[in-house]
């Protein structure tokens, strides 16, 4: 199954496993849960029972959607949904207001929900390897954002709102289809060289 102690669990699912073992969702003391599963197909709504969860990491290429309950875990500080096949995120505004790290690397996202700008505590946002071409209106409201990774997306122009993120000290935008003029603007405004 994986490595476990009372509060932390690393779970590497076997090839035949398509769901999270129900016993995992009954461990109410978990603060950290990492799941890797090539054939994992669904994250059950019952994940909301893990109220003490501070870190949740899921890597499963067959996952196409995430239940809103994931974004309503009250203690969640780090959420990694990497190497999945997410096309969208839930529409409902999350209640995990203390979320500091959000990794959505290597998915199929084409748009982010508007509520992302209300994650005021967010410091690290990794959106690399998606199909994004824009960011939600009001993105500059994420005042604590320090690191933003937009590599390997479909941006032709970076939103002007990024210039208002005064705490941003790392911006990565490699492998986007920027025009030479936009690359020059980015180099001037953000001191990024291509």
Number of C-alpha atoms within 10 A of each C-alpha: 10 10 10 13 9 11 14 17 20 16 19 16 20 13 10 10 14 17 14 18 12 11 7 14 16 13 16 16 15 22 19 20 20 18 18 18 23 19 17 23 18 16 19 15 13 13 20 19 15 23 16 18 24 20 20 20 18 21 21 24 19 17 22 18 16 18 16 17 20 23 20 18 25 20 18 25 19 19 22 18 21 23 20 23 20 23 17 16 17 16 11 13 16 19 17 19 19 17 24 19 20 20 17 23 25 22 22 19 21 16 16 18 15 15 16 19 18 16 23 17 17 23 19 20 21 19 24 23 21 22 20 20 18 16 19 15 14 14 21 19 17 21 19 18 24 17 18 19 20 25 20 20 24 18 20 14 17 19 15 11 14 19 13 13 17 12 13 19 11 13 17 15 21 16 15 19 16 17 12 10 10 14 20 16 15 19 13 11 12 15 11 16 11 11
